[in-house]
Amino acid sequence: MLAALALLFLLRVLGQALAAFAHVAWLPAMSAWYSGLVPYPVLLPAQAVLLGLLAWICADVARGAGWWARPRPRLAAWLPPLAIGYARVMLLR
């Protein structure tokens, strides 16, 4: 599931880049993809870094070894409230 969601994010980043640079007709205009909160020259590299991190996490989880595959009960206790808070902010936005 994690890899599938990472792939969907990759497709979104690629679609946004195609809309920004190639102006392909079969994709919505850049204004439909981009909120403008972060300048696109900053957003695209940040998304690339995030995709790299997601790839690292997916690889560790798939192997069952590595930093991201180790159980961390203290961190796990913080993640649900953090996710709920993030979801609430996104819904209000």
PDB file of N, CA, C and O in Angstrom:
ATOM      1  N   MET A   1       0.828  -1.186   0.000  1.00  0.00           N
ATOM      2  CA  MET A   1       0.000   0.000   0.000  1.00  0.00           C
ATOM      3  C   MET A   1       0.883   1.264   0.000  1.00  0.00           C
ATOM      4  O   MET A   1       0.600   2.239  -0.696  1.00  0.00           O
ATOM      5  N   LEU A   2       1.953   1.213   0.799  1.00  0.00           N
ATOM      6  CA  LEU A   2       2.869   2.354   0.862  1.00  0.00           C
ATOM      7  C   LEU A   2       3.487   2.633  -0.512  1.00  0.00           C
ATOM      8  O   LEU A   2       3.564   3.784  -0.940  1.00  0.00           O
ATOM      9  N   ALA A   3       3.921   1.588  -1.190  1.00  0.00           N
ATOM     10  CA  ALA A   3       4.530   1.757  -2.512  1.00  0.00           C
ATOM     11  C   ALA A   3       3.499   2.260  -3.528  1.00  0.00           C
ATOM     12  O   ALA A   3       3.829   3.072  -4.393  1.00  0.00           O
ATOM     13  N   ALA A   4       2.266   1.787  -3.430  1.00  0.00           N
ATOM     14  CA  ALA A   4       1.216   2.239  -4.349  1.00  0.00           C
ATOM     15  C   ALA A   4       0.945   3.732  -4.160  1.00  0.00           C
ATOM     16  O   ALA A   4       0.786   4.465  -5.136  1.00  0.00           O
ATOM     17  N   LEU A   5       0.894   4.177  -2.912  1.00  0.00           N
ATOM     18  CA  LEU A   5       0.670   5.600  -2.651  1.00  0.00           C
ATOM     19  C   LEU A   5       1.862   6.448  -3.102  1.00  0.00           C
ATOM     20  O   LEU A   5       1.682   7.558  -3.604  1.00  0.00           O
ATOM     21  N   ALA A   6       3.065   5.932  -2.924  1.00  0.00           N
ATOM     22  CA  ALA A   6       4.258   6.643  -3.401  1.00  0.00           C
ATOM     23  C   ALA A   6       4.232   6.754  -4.924  1.00  0.00           C
ATOM     24  O   ALA A   6       4.598   7.789  -5.480  1.00  0.00           O
ATOM     25  N   LEU A   7       3.801   5.690  -5.593  1.00  0.00           N
ATOM     26  CA  LEU A   7       3.697   5.718  -7.054  1.00  0.00           C
ATOM     27  C   LEU A   7       2.663   6.747  -7.506  1.00  0.00           C
ATOM     28  O   LEU A   7       2.893   7.472  -8.474  1.00  0.00           O
ATOM     29  N   LEU A   8       1.541   6.816  -6.821  1.00  0.00           N
ATOM     30  CA  LEU A   8       0.533   7.821  -7.169  1.00  0.00           C
ATOM     31  C   LEU A   8       1.089   9.239  -6.990  1.00  0.00           C
ATOM     32  O   LEU A   8       0.817  10.119  -7.807  1.00  0.00           O
ATOM     33  N   PHE A   9       1.858   9.459  -5.934  1.00  0.00           N
ATOM     34  CA  PHE A   9       2.473  10.774  -5.732  1.00  0.00           C
ATOM     35  C   PHE A   9       3.476  11.073  -6.847  1.00  0.00           C
ATOM     36  O   PHE A   9       3.544  12.199  -7.340  1.00  0.00           O
ATOM     37  N   LEU A  10       4.250  10.065  -7.241  1.00  0.00           N
ATOM     38  CA  LEU A  10       5.197  10.238  -8.351  1.00  0.00           C
ATOM     39  C   LEU A  10       4.459  10.644  -9.624  1.00  0.00           C
ATOM     40  O   LEU A  10       4.898  11.545 -10.339  1.00  0.00           O
ATOM     41  N   LEU A  11       3.336   9.978  -9.907  1.00  0.00           N
ATOM     42  CA  LEU A  11       2.560  10.315 -11.109  1.00  0.00           C
ATOM     43  C   LEU A  11       2.026  11.743 -11.042  1.00  0.00           C
ATOM     44  O   LEU A  11       1.978  12.439 -12.056  1.00  0.00           O
ATOM     45  N   ARG A  12       1.625  12.177  -9.851  1.00  0.00           N
ATOM     46  CA  ARG A  12       1.141  13.539  -9.700  1.00  0.00           C
ATOM     47  C   ARG A  12       2.265  14.547  -9.940  1.00  0.00           C
ATOM     48  O   ARG A  12       2.064  15.558 -10.612  1.00  0.00           O
ATOM     49  N   VAL A  13       3.437  14.271  -9.392  1.00  0.00           N
ATOM     50  CA  VAL A  13       4.588  15.167  -9.587  1.00  0.00           C
ATOM     51  C   VAL A  13       4.966  15.221 -11.069  1.00  0.00           C
ATOM     52  O   VAL A  13       5.239  16.295 -11.605  1.00  0.00           O
ATOM     53  N   LEU A  14       4.981  14.074 -11.721  1.00  0.00           N
ATOM     54  CA  LEU A  14       5.293  14.046 -13.158  1.00  0.00           C
ATOM     55  C   LEU A  14       4.241  14.796 -13.969  1.00  0.00           C
ATOM     56  O   LEU A  14       4.577  15.536 -14.893  1.00  0.00           O
ATOM     57  N   GLY A  15       2.974  14.606 -13.627  1.00  0.00           N
ATOM     58  CA  GLY A  15       1.907  15.321 -14.328  1.00  0.00           C
ATOM     59  C   GLY A  15       2.021  16.821 -14.161  1.00  0.00           C
ATOM     60  O   GLY A  15       1.833  17.581 -15.111  1.00  0.00           O
ATOM     61  N   GLN A  16       2.333  17.242 -12.939  1.00  0.00           N
ATOM     62  CA  GLN A  16       2.497  18.672 -12.675  1.00  0.00           C
ATOM     63  C   GLN A  16       3.686  19.237 -13.455  1.00  0.00           C
ATOM     64  O   GLN A  16       3.610  20.341 -13.995  1.00  0.00           O
ATOM     65  N   ALA A  17       4.775  18.484 -13.512  1.00  0.00           N
ATOM     66  CA  ALA A  17       5.948  18.937 -14.266  1.00  0.00           C
ATOM     67  C   ALA A  17       5.636  19.014 -15.763  1.00  0.00           C
ATOM     68  O   ALA A  17       6.052  19.953 -16.441  1.00  0.00           O
ATOM     69  N   LEU A  18       4.909  18.031 -16.267  1.00  0.00           N
ATOM     70  CA  LEU A  18       4.527  18.073 -17.687  1.00  0.00           C
ATOM     71  C   LEU A  18       3.635  19.276 -17.976  1.00  0.00           C
ATOM     72  O   LEU A  18       3.783  19.928 -19.010  1.00  0.00           O
ATOM     73  N   ALA A  19       2.714  19.569 -17.068  1.00  0.00           N
ATOM     74  CA  ALA A  19       1.842  20.730 -17.254  1.00  0.00           C
ATOM     75  C   ALA A  19       2.643  22.026 -17.191  1.00  0.00           C
ATOM     76  O   ALA A  19       2.336  22.979 -17.908  1.00  0.00           O
ATOM     77  N   ALA A  20       3.661  22.069 -16.342  1.00  0.00           N
ATOM     78  CA  ALA A  20       4.447  23.291 -16.181  1.00  0.00           C
ATOM     79  C   ALA A  20       5.410  23.531 -17.328  1.00  0.00           C
ATOM     80  O   ALA A  20       5.555  24.661 -17.796  1.00  0.00           O
ATOM     81  N   PHE A  21       6.076  22.462 -17.787  1.00  0.00           N
ATOM     82  CA  PHE A  21       7.163  22.643 -18.747  1.00  0.00           C
ATOM     83  C   PHE A  21       6.823  22.231 -20.179  1.00  0.00           C
ATOM     84  O   PHE A  21       7.308  22.847 -21.129  1.00  0.00           O
ATOM     85  N   ALA A  22       5.999  21.202 -20.343  1.00  0.00           N
ATOM     86  CA  ALA A  22       5.714  20.703 -21.692  1.00  0.00           C
ATOM     87  C   ALA A  22       4.371  21.185 -22.220  1.00  0.00           C
ATOM     88  O   ALA A  22       4.098  21.081 -23.416  1.00  0.00           O
ATOM     89  N   HIS A  23       3.524  21.717 -21.328  1.00  0.00           N
ATOM     90  CA  HIS A  23       2.206  22.232 -21.710  1.00  0.00           C
ATOM     91  C   HIS A  23       1.426  21.229 -22.562  1.00  0.00           C
ATOM     92  O   HIS A  23       0.835  21.593 -23.579  1.00  0.00           O
ATOM     93  N   VAL A  24       1.430  19.967 -22.137  1.00  0.00           N
ATOM     94  CA  VAL A  24       0.731  18.933 -22.897  1.00  0.00           C
ATOM     95  C   VAL A  24      -0.774  19.174 -22.858  1.00  0.00           C
ATOM     96  O   VAL A  24      -1.320  19.560 -21.825  1.00  0.00           O
ATOM     97  N   ALA A  25      -1.440  18.946 -23.983  1.00  0.00           N
ATOM     98  CA  ALA A  25      -2.857  19.275 -24.124  1.00  0.00           C
ATOM     99  C   ALA A  25      -3.767  18.343 -23.328  1.00  0.00           C
ATOM    100  O   ALA A  25      -4.861  18.743 -22.929  1.00  0.00           O
ATOM    101  N   TRP A  26      -3.330  17.110 -23.093  1.00  0.00           N
ATOM    102  CA  TRP A  26      -4.207  16.147 -22.426  1.00  0.00           C
ATOM    103  C   TRP A  26      -4.188  16.249 -20.903  1.00  0.00           C
ATOM    104  O   TRP A  26      -4.864  15.472 -20.228  1.00  0.00           O
ATOM    105  N   LEU A  27      -3.430  17.186 -20.354  1.00  0.00           N
ATOM    106  CA  LEU A  27      -3.413  17.438 -18.914  1.00  0.00           C
ATOM    107  C   LEU A  27      -4.053  18.791 -18.622  1.00  0.00           C
ATOM    108  O   LEU A  27      -4.026  19.692 -19.461  1.00  0.00           O
ATOM    109  N   PRO A  28      -4.635  18.932 -17.415  1.00  0.00           N
ATOM    110  CA  PRO A  28      -5.169  20.247 -17.053  1.00  0.00           C
ATOM    111  C   PRO A  28      -4.055  21.295 -17.012  1.00  0.00           C
ATOM    112  O   PRO A  28      -2.877  20.960 -16.893  1.00  0.00           O
ATOM    113  N   ALA A  29      -4.441  22.544 -17.110  1.00  0.00           N
ATOM    114  CA  ALA A  29      -3.474  23.650 -17.053  1.00  0.00           C
ATOM    115  C   ALA A  29      -2.778  23.664 -15.702  1.00  0.00           C
ATOM    116  O   ALA A  29      -3.285  23.101 -14.732  1.00  0.00           O
ATOM    117  N   MET A  30      -1.629  24.302 -15.639  1.00  0.00           N
ATOM    118  CA  MET A  30      -0.841  24.370 -14.416  1.00  0.00           C
ATOM    119  C   MET A  30      -1.651  24.948 -13.255  1.00  0.00           C
ATOM    120  O   MET A  30      -1.460  24.543 -12.109  1.00  0.00           O
ATOM    121  N   SER A  31      -2.539  25.876 -13.536  1.00  0.00           N
ATOM    122  CA  SER A  31      -3.338  26.492 -12.469  1.00  0.00           C
ATOM    123  C   SER A  31      -4.224  25.475 -11.751  1.00  0.00           C
ATOM    124  O   SER A  31      -4.577  25.683 -10.590  1.00  0.00           O
ATOM    125  N   ALA A  32      -4.587  24.387 -12.418  1.00  0.00           N
ATOM    126  CA  ALA A  32      -5.398  23.346 -11.789  1.00  0.00           C
ATOM    127  C   ALA A  32      -4.559  22.439 -10.877  1.00  0.00           C
ATOM    128  O   ALA A  32      -5.106  21.776  -9.995  1.00  0.00           O
ATOM    129  N   TRP A  33      -3.260  22.408 -11.080  1.00  0.00           N
ATOM    130  CA  TRP A  33      -2.367  21.539 -10.305  1.00  0.00           C
ATOM    131  C   TRP A  33      -1.731  22.245  -9.126  1.00  0.00           C
ATOM    132  O   TRP A  33      -1.373  21.609  -8.134  1.00  0.00           O
ATOM    133  N   TYR A  34      -1.591  23.529  -9.226  1.00  0.00           N
ATOM    134  CA  TYR A  34      -0.652  24.270  -8.400  1.00  0.00           C
ATOM    135  C   TYR A  34      -1.366  25.346  -7.604  1.00  0.00           C
ATOM    136  O   TYR A  34      -2.044  26.198  -8.177  1.00  0.00           O
ATOM    137  N   SER A  35      -1.216  25.312  -6.268  1.00  0.00           N
ATOM    138  CA  SER A  35      -1.893  26.286  -5.411  1.00  0.00           C
ATOM    139  C   SER A  35      -1.177  27.626  -5.372  1.00  0.00           C
ATOM    140  O   SER A  35      -1.807  28.652  -5.115  1.00  0.00           O
ATOM    141  N   GLY A  36       0.123  27.637  -5.621  1.00  0.00           N
ATOM    142  CA  GLY A  36       0.895  28.867  -5.578  1.00  0.00           C
ATOM    143  C   GLY A  36       1.413  29.216  -4.196  1.00  0.00           C
ATOM    144  O   GLY A  36       2.060  30.251  -4.035  1.00  0.00           O
ATOM    145  N   LEU A  37       1.150  28.382  -3.183  1.00  0.00           N
ATOM    146  CA  LEU A  37       1.631  28.668  -1.830  1.00  0.00           C
ATOM    147  C   LEU A  37       3.152  28.619  -1.734  1.00  0.00           C
ATOM    148  O   LEU A  37       3.763  29.386  -0.989  1.00  0.00           O
ATOM    149  N   VAL A  38       3.754  27.711  -2.495  1.00  0.00           N
ATOM    150  CA  VAL A  38       5.218  27.575  -2.535  1.00  0.00           C
ATOM    151  C   VAL A  38       5.639  27.796  -3.982  1.00  0.00           C
ATOM    152  O   VAL A  38       5.056  27.182  -4.875  1.00  0.00           O
ATOM    153  N   PRO A  39       6.613  28.638  -4.247  1.00  0.00           N
ATOM    154  CA  PRO A  39       7.042  28.844  -5.637  1.00  0.00           C
ATOM    155  C   PRO A  39       7.450  27.506  -6.273  1.00  0.00           C
ATOM    156  O   PRO A  39       8.123  26.690  -5.643  1.00  0.00           O
ATOM    157  N   TYR A  40       7.037  27.295  -7.514  1.00  0.00           N
ATOM    158  CA  TYR A  40       7.282  26.006  -8.155  1.00  0.00           C
ATOM    159  C   TYR A  40       8.770  25.653  -8.244  1.00  0.00           C
ATOM    160  O   TYR A  40       9.106  24.475  -8.115  1.00  0.00           O
ATOM    161  N   PRO A  41       9.677  26.611  -8.456  1.00  0.00           N
ATOM    162  CA  PRO A  41      11.101  26.253  -8.449  1.00  0.00           C
ATOM    163  C   PRO A  41      11.586  25.704  -7.095  1.00  0.00           C
ATOM    164  O   PRO A  41      12.619  25.037  -7.035  1.00  0.00           O
ATOM    165  N   VAL A  42      10.859  25.977  -6.032  1.00  0.00           N
ATOM    166  CA  VAL A  42      11.172  25.406  -4.714  1.00  0.00           C
ATOM    167  C   VAL A  42      10.399  24.104  -4.513  1.00  0.00           C
ATOM    168  O   VAL A  42      10.925  23.138  -3.961  1.00  0.00           O
ATOM    169  N   LEU A  43       9.147  24.090  -4.967  1.00  0.00           N
ATOM    170  CA  LEU A  43       8.269  22.935  -4.768  1.00  0.00           C
ATOM    171  C   LEU A  43       8.782  21.684  -5.480  1.00  0.00           C
ATOM    172  O   LEU A  43       8.798  20.607  -4.884  1.00  0.00           O
ATOM    173  N   LEU A  44       9.191  21.800  -6.714  1.00  0.00           N
ATOM    174  CA  LEU A  44       9.607  20.625  -7.483  1.00  0.00           C
ATOM    175  C   LEU A  44      10.806  19.906  -6.857  1.00  0.00           C
ATOM    176  O   LEU A  44      10.755  18.684  -6.716  1.00  0.00           O
ATOM    177  N   PRO A  45      11.882  20.605  -6.475  1.00  0.00           N
ATOM    178  CA  PRO A  45      12.977  19.899  -5.798  1.00  0.00           C
ATOM    179  C   PRO A  45      12.548  19.299  -4.451  1.00  0.00           C
ATOM    180  O   PRO A  45      13.018  18.227  -4.071  1.00  0.00           O
ATOM    181  N   ALA A  46      11.657  19.991  -3.734  1.00  0.00           N
ATOM    182  CA  ALA A  46      11.169  19.450  -2.459  1.00  0.00           C
ATOM    183  C   ALA A  46      10.393  18.149  -2.701  1.00  0.00           C
ATOM    184  O   ALA A  46      10.513  17.197  -1.930  1.00  0.00           O
ATOM    185  N   GLN A  47       9.610  18.116  -3.761  1.00  0.00           N
ATOM    186  CA  GLN A  47       8.879  16.900  -4.102  1.00  0.00           C
ATOM    187  C   GLN A  47       9.840  15.787  -4.504  1.00  0.00           C
ATOM    188  O   GLN A  47       9.604  14.622  -4.181  1.00  0.00           O
ATOM    189  N   ALA A  48      10.914  16.130  -5.200  1.00  0.00           N
ATOM    190  CA  ALA A  48      11.914  15.125  -5.583  1.00  0.00           C
ATOM    191  C   ALA A  48      12.583  14.531  -4.349  1.00  0.00           C
ATOM    192  O   ALA A  48      12.805  13.322  -4.285  1.00  0.00           O
ATOM    193  N   VAL A  49      12.905  15.376  -3.366  1.00  0.00           N
ATOM    194  CA  VAL A  49      13.499  14.889  -2.121  1.00  0.00           C
ATOM    195  C   VAL A  49      12.504  13.981  -1.393  1.00  0.00           C
ATOM    196  O   VAL A  49      12.881  12.926  -0.881  1.00  0.00           O
ATOM    197  N   LEU A  50      11.255  14.388  -1.350  1.00  0.00           N
ATOM    198  CA  LEU A  50      10.219  13.583  -0.705  1.00  0.00           C
ATOM    199  C   LEU A  50      10.058  12.233  -1.406  1.00  0.00           C
ATOM    200  O   LEU A  50       9.887  11.211  -0.741  1.00  0.00           O
ATOM    201  N   LEU A  51      10.111  12.219  -2.715  1.00  0.00           N
ATOM    202  CA  LEU A  51      10.030  10.947  -3.456  1.00  0.00           C
ATOM    203  C   LEU A  51      11.233  10.058  -3.161  1.00  0.00           C
ATOM    204  O   LEU A  51      11.085   8.841  -3.055  1.00  0.00           O
ATOM    205  N   GLY A  52      12.414  10.642  -3.028  1.00  0.00           N
ATOM    206  CA  GLY A  52      13.585   9.865  -2.650  1.00  0.00           C
ATOM    207  C   GLY A  52      13.425   9.251  -1.274  1.00  0.00           C
ATOM    208  O   GLY A  52      13.764   8.087  -1.061  1.00  0.00           O
ATOM    209  N   LEU A  53      12.906  10.038  -0.334  1.00  0.00           N
ATOM    210  CA  LEU A  53      12.655   9.535   1.015  1.00  0.00           C
ATOM    211  C   LEU A  53      11.621   8.413   0.989  1.00  0.00           C
ATOM    212  O   LEU A  53      11.789   7.400   1.668  1.00  0.00           O
ATOM    213  N   LEU A  54      10.567   8.585   0.220  1.00  0.00           N
ATOM    214  CA  LEU A  54       9.550   7.542   0.096  1.00  0.00           C
ATOM    215  C   LEU A  54      10.124   6.262  -0.499  1.00  0.00           C
ATOM    216  O   LEU A  54       9.768   5.165  -0.071  1.00  0.00           O
ATOM    217  N   ALA A  55      11.008   6.396  -1.480  1.00  0.00           N
ATOM    218  CA  ALA A  55      11.640   5.217  -2.077  1.00  0.00           C
ATOM    219  C   ALA A  55      12.498   4.487  -1.046  1.00  0.00           C
ATOM    220  O   ALA A  55      12.492   3.257  -0.990  1.00  0.00           O
ATOM    221  N   TRP A  56      13.231   5.235  -0.238  1.00  0.00           N
ATOM    222  CA  TRP A  56      14.061   4.650   0.821  1.00  0.00           C
ATOM    223  C   TRP A  56      13.194   3.917   1.848  1.00  0.00           C
ATOM    224  O   TRP A  56      13.507   2.798   2.255  1.00  0.00           O
ATOM    225  N   ILE A  57      12.106   4.562   2.257  1.00  0.00           N
ATOM    226  CA  ILE A  57      11.198   3.941   3.224  1.00  0.00           C
ATOM    227  C   ILE A  57      10.599   2.663   2.647  1.00  0.00           C
ATOM    228  O   ILE A  57      10.574   1.632   3.319  1.00  0.00           O
ATOM    229  N   CYS A  58      10.118   2.722   1.410  1.00  0.00           N
ATOM    230  CA  CYS A  58       9.516   1.540   0.768  1.00  0.00           C
ATOM    231  C   CYS A  58      10.529   0.399   0.663  1.00  0.00           C
ATOM    232  O   CYS A  58      10.185  -0.758   0.904  1.00  0.00           O
ATOM    233  N   ALA A  59      11.775   0.718   0.304  1.00  0.00           N
ATOM    234  CA  ALA A  59      12.798  -0.319   0.177  1.00  0.00           C
ATOM    235  C   ALA A  59      13.083  -0.969   1.522  1.00  0.00           C
ATOM    236  O   ALA A  59      13.176  -2.193   1.602  1.00  0.00           O
ATOM    237  N   ASP A  60      13.224  -0.177   2.581  1.00  0.00           N
ATOM    238  CA  ASP A  60      13.471  -0.731   3.912  1.00  0.00           C
ATOM    239  C   ASP A  60      12.308  -1.601   4.380  1.00  0.00           C
ATOM    240  O   ASP A  60      12.523  -2.687   4.918  1.00  0.00           O
ATOM    241  N   VAL A  61      11.098  -1.137   4.181  1.00  0.00           N
ATOM    242  CA  VAL A  61       9.929  -1.902   4.611  1.00  0.00           C
ATOM    243  C   VAL A  61       9.812  -3.195   3.809  1.00  0.00           C
ATOM    244  O   VAL A  61       9.492  -4.243   4.370  1.00  0.00           O
ATOM    245  N   ALA A  62      10.066  -3.133   2.518  1.00  0.00           N
ATOM    246  CA  ALA A  62       9.987  -4.340   1.677  1.00  0.00           C
ATOM    247  C   ALA A  62      11.038  -5.371   2.087  1.00  0.00           C
ATOM    248  O   ALA A  62      10.766  -6.571   2.074  1.00  0.00           O
ATOM    249  N   ARG A  63      12.233  -4.911   2.449  1.00  0.00           N
ATOM    250  CA  ARG A  63      13.298  -5.816   2.887  1.00  0.00           C
ATOM    251  C   ARG A  63      13.086  -6.301   4.311  1.00  0.00           C
ATOM    252  O   ARG A  63      13.608  -7.344   4.704  1.00  0.00           O
ATOM    253  N   GLY A  64      12.313  -5.535   5.089  1.00  0.00           N
ATOM    254  CA  GLY A  64      12.130  -5.868   6.492  1.00  0.00           C
ATOM    255  C   GLY A  64      13.351  -5.556   7.326  1.00  0.00           C
ATOM    256  O   GLY A  64      13.514  -6.091   8.423  1.00  0.00           O
ATOM    257  N   ALA A  65      14.211  -4.691   6.812  1.00  0.00           N
ATOM    258  CA  ALA A  65      15.439  -4.315   7.508  1.00  0.00           C
ATOM    259  C   ALA A  65      15.753  -2.864   7.177  1.00  0.00           C
ATOM    260  O   ALA A  65      15.275  -2.325   6.178  1.00  0.00           O
ATOM    261  N   GLY A  66      16.562  -2.240   8.027  1.00  0.00           N
ATOM    262  CA  GLY A  66      16.942  -0.851   7.794  1.00  0.00           C
ATOM    263  C   GLY A  66      16.262   0.062   8.792  1.00  0.00           C
ATOM    264  O   GLY A  66      15.418  -0.365   9.579  1.00  0.00           O
ATOM    265  N   TRP A  67      16.643   1.322   8.745  1.00  0.00           N
ATOM    266  CA  TRP A  67      16.180   2.305   9.717  1.00  0.00           C
ATOM    267  C   TRP A  67      14.663   2.399   9.759  1.00  0.00           C
ATOM    268  O   TRP A  67      14.085   2.466  10.844  1.00  0.00           O
ATOM    269  N   TRP A  68      14.004   2.406   8.606  1.00  0.00           N
ATOM    270  CA  TRP A  68      12.559   2.612   8.543  1.00  0.00           C
ATOM    271  C   TRP A  68      11.764   1.354   8.874  1.00  0.00           C
ATOM    272  O   TRP A  68      10.550   1.435   9.056  1.00  0.00           O
ATOM    273  N   ALA A  69      12.410   0.200   8.958  1.00  0.00           N
ATOM    274  CA  ALA A  69      11.701  -1.045   9.233  1.00  0.00           C
ATOM    275  C   ALA A  69      11.702  -1.411  10.713  1.00  0.00           C
ATOM    276  O   ALA A  69      10.965  -2.307  11.124  1.00  0.00           O
ATOM    277  N   ARG A  70      12.518  -0.732  11.523  1.00  0.00           N
ATOM    278  CA  ARG A  70      12.596  -1.046  12.956  1.00  0.00           C
ATOM    279  C   ARG A  70      11.386  -0.497  13.698  1.00  0.00           C
ATOM    280  O   ARG A  70      10.974   0.636  13.451  1.00  0.00           O
ATOM    281  N   PRO A  71      10.812  -1.283  14.602  1.00  0.00           N
ATOM    282  CA  PRO A  71       9.694  -0.770  15.410  1.00  0.00           C
ATOM    283  C   PRO A  71      10.150   0.371  16.324  1.00  0.00           C
ATOM    284  O   PRO A  71      11.223   0.308  16.925  1.00  0.00           O
ATOM    285  N   ARG A  72       9.333   1.397  16.416  1.00  0.00           N
ATOM    286  CA  ARG A  72       9.614   2.542  17.281  1.00  0.00           C
ATOM    287  C   ARG A  72       8.323   2.909  18.015  1.00  0.00           C
ATOM    288  O   ARG A  72       7.586   3.788  17.569  1.00  0.00           O
ATOM    289  N   PRO A  73       8.048   2.240  19.140  1.00  0.00           N
ATOM    290  CA  PRO A  73       6.788   2.471  19.854  1.00  0.00           C
ATOM    291  C   PRO A  73       6.558   3.925  20.272  1.00  0.00           C
ATOM    292  O   PRO A  73       5.427   4.406  20.210  1.00  0.00           O
ATOM    293  N   ARG A  74       7.608   4.632  20.696  1.00  0.00           N
ATOM    294  CA  ARG A  74       7.420   6.030  21.106  1.00  0.00           C
ATOM    295  C   ARG A  74       7.019   6.904  19.923  1.00  0.00           C
ATOM    296  O   ARG A  74       6.152   7.769  20.048  1.00  0.00           O
ATOM    297  N   LEU A  75       7.649   6.675  18.785  1.00  0.00           N
ATOM    298  CA  LEU A  75       7.276   7.419  17.578  1.00  0.00           C
ATOM    299  C   LEU A  75       5.870   7.039  17.127  1.00  0.00           C
ATOM    300  O   LEU A  75       5.089   7.900  16.722  1.00  0.00           O
ATOM    301  N   ALA A  76       5.555   5.761  17.197  1.00  0.00           N
ATOM    302  CA  ALA A  76       4.232   5.285  16.782  1.00  0.00           C
ATOM    303  C   ALA A  76       3.118   5.910  17.608  1.00  0.00           C
ATOM    304  O   ALA A  76       2.007   6.087  17.108  1.00  0.00           O
ATOM    305  N   ALA A  77       3.391   6.244  18.852  1.00  0.00           N
ATOM    306  CA  ALA A  77       2.382   6.877  19.700  1.00  0.00           C
ATOM    307  C   ALA A  77       2.065   8.300  19.232  1.00  0.00           C
ATOM    308  O   ALA A  77       0.945   8.776  19.420  1.00  0.00           O
ATOM    309  N   TRP A  78       3.030   8.975  18.632  1.00  0.00           N
ATOM    310  CA  TRP A  78       2.834  10.346  18.169  1.00  0.00           C
ATOM    311  C   TRP A  78       2.211  10.439  16.781  1.00  0.00           C
ATOM    312  O   TRP A  78       1.591  11.451  16.453  1.00  0.00           O
ATOM    313  N   LEU A  79       2.365   9.410  15.968  1.00  0.00           N
ATOM    314  CA  LEU A  79       1.939   9.506  14.571  1.00  0.00           C
ATOM    315  C   LEU A  79       0.426   9.637  14.374  1.00  0.00           C
ATOM    316  O   LEU A  79       0.015  10.481  13.578  1.00  0.00           O
ATOM    317  N   PRO A  80      -0.429   8.860  15.045  1.00  0.00           N
ATOM    318  CA  PRO A  80      -1.876   9.043  14.817  1.00  0.00           C
ATOM    319  C   PRO A  80      -2.376  10.448  15.148  1.00  0.00           C
ATOM    320  O   PRO A  80      -3.099  11.026  14.336  1.00  0.00           O
ATOM    321  N   PRO A  81      -2.027  11.028  16.304  1.00  0.00           N
ATOM    322  CA  PRO A  81      -2.490  12.403  16.548  1.00  0.00           C
ATOM    323  C   PRO A  81      -1.937  13.402  15.520  1.00  0.00           C
ATOM    324  O   PRO A  81      -2.632  14.333  15.115  1.00  0.00           O
ATOM    325  N   LEU A  82      -0.700  13.200  15.110  1.00  0.00           N
ATOM    326  CA  LEU A  82      -0.108  14.074  14.096  1.00  0.00           C
ATOM    327  C   LEU A  82      -0.864  13.957  12.771  1.00  0.00           C
ATOM    328  O   LEU A  82      -1.152  14.967  12.128  1.00  0.00           O
ATOM    329  N   ALA A  83      -1.182  12.744  12.370  1.00  0.00           N
ATOM    330  CA  ALA A  83      -1.921  12.518  11.120  1.00  0.00           C
ATOM    331  C   ALA A  83      -3.319  13.114  11.189  1.00  0.00           C
ATOM    332  O   ALA A  83      -3.790  13.708  10.220  1.00  0.00           O
ATOM    333  N   ILE A  84      -3.979  12.961  12.322  1.00  0.00           N
ATOM    334  CA  ILE A  84      -5.323  13.525  12.485  1.00  0.00           C
ATOM    335  C   ILE A  84      -5.269  15.048  12.422  1.00  0.00           C
ATOM    336  O   ILE A  84      -6.113  15.678  11.785  1.00  0.00           O
ATOM    337  N   GLY A  85      -4.284  15.630  13.078  1.00  0.00           N
ATOM    338  CA  GLY A  85      -4.130  17.092  13.019  1.00  0.00           C
ATOM    339  C   GLY A  85      -3.870  17.575  11.604  1.00  0.00           C
ATOM    340  O   GLY A  85      -4.451  18.568  11.165  1.00  0.00           O
ATOM    341  N   TYR A  86      -3.003  16.881  10.894  1.00  0.00           N
ATOM    342  CA  TYR A  86      -2.710  17.242   9.501  1.00  0.00           C
ATOM    343  C   TYR A  86      -3.971  17.142   8.643  1.00  0.00           C
ATOM    344  O   TYR A  86      -4.254  18.035   7.845  1.00  0.00           O
ATOM    345  N   ALA A  87      -4.728  16.054   8.806  1.00  0.00           N
ATOM    346  CA  ALA A  87      -5.967  15.875   8.028  1.00  0.00           C
ATOM    347  C   ALA A  87      -6.958  16.987   8.314  1.00  0.00           C
ATOM    348  O   ALA A  87      -7.614  17.486   7.400  1.00  0.00           O
ATOM    349  N   ARG A  88      -7.072  17.378   9.569  1.00  0.00           N
ATOM    350  CA  ARG A  88      -7.995  18.475   9.918  1.00  0.00           C
ATOM    351  C   ARG A  88      -7.568  19.788   9.257  1.00  0.00           C
ATOM    352  O   ARG A  88      -8.406  20.513   8.721  1.00  0.00           O
ATOM    353  N   VAL A  89      -6.298  20.087   9.294  1.00  0.00           N
ATOM    354  CA  VAL A  89      -5.803  21.318   8.671  1.00  0.00           C
ATOM    355  C   VAL A  89      -6.068  21.291   7.161  1.00  0.00           C
ATOM    356  O   VAL A  89      -6.480  22.298   6.586  1.00  0.00           O
ATOM    357  N   MET A  90      -5.836  20.151   6.526  1.00  0.00           N
ATOM    358  CA  MET A  90      -6.063  20.050   5.079  1.00  0.00           C
ATOM    359  C   MET A  90      -7.551  20.187   4.740  1.00  0.00           C
ATOM    360  O   MET A  90      -7.902  20.778   3.719  1.00  0.00           O
ATOM    361  N   LEU A  91      -8.413  19.648   5.583  1.00  0.00           N
ATOM    362  CA  LEU A  91      -9.857  19.794   5.354  1.00  0.00           C
ATOM    363  C   LEU A  91     -10.296  21.253   5.499  1.00  0.00           C
ATOM    364  O   LEU A  91     -11.142  21.727   4.739  1.00  0.00           O
ATOM    365  N   LEU A  92      -9.729  21.956   6.460  1.00  0.00           N
ATOM    366  CA  LEU A  92     -10.069  23.364   6.650  1.00  0.00           C
ATOM    367  C   LEU A  92      -9.519  24.222   5.508  1.00  0.00           C
ATOM    368  O   LEU A  92     -10.118  25.227   5.125  1.00  0.00           O
ATOM    369  N   ARG A  93      -8.391  23.814   4.984  1.00  0.00           N
ATOM    370  CA  ARG A  93      -7.769  24.561   3.900  1.00  0.00           C
ATOM    371  C   ARG A  93      -8.633  24.492   2.676  1.00  0.00           C
ATOM    372  O   ARG A  93      -8.284  25.062   1.641  1.00  0.00           O
TER     373      ARG A  93
END
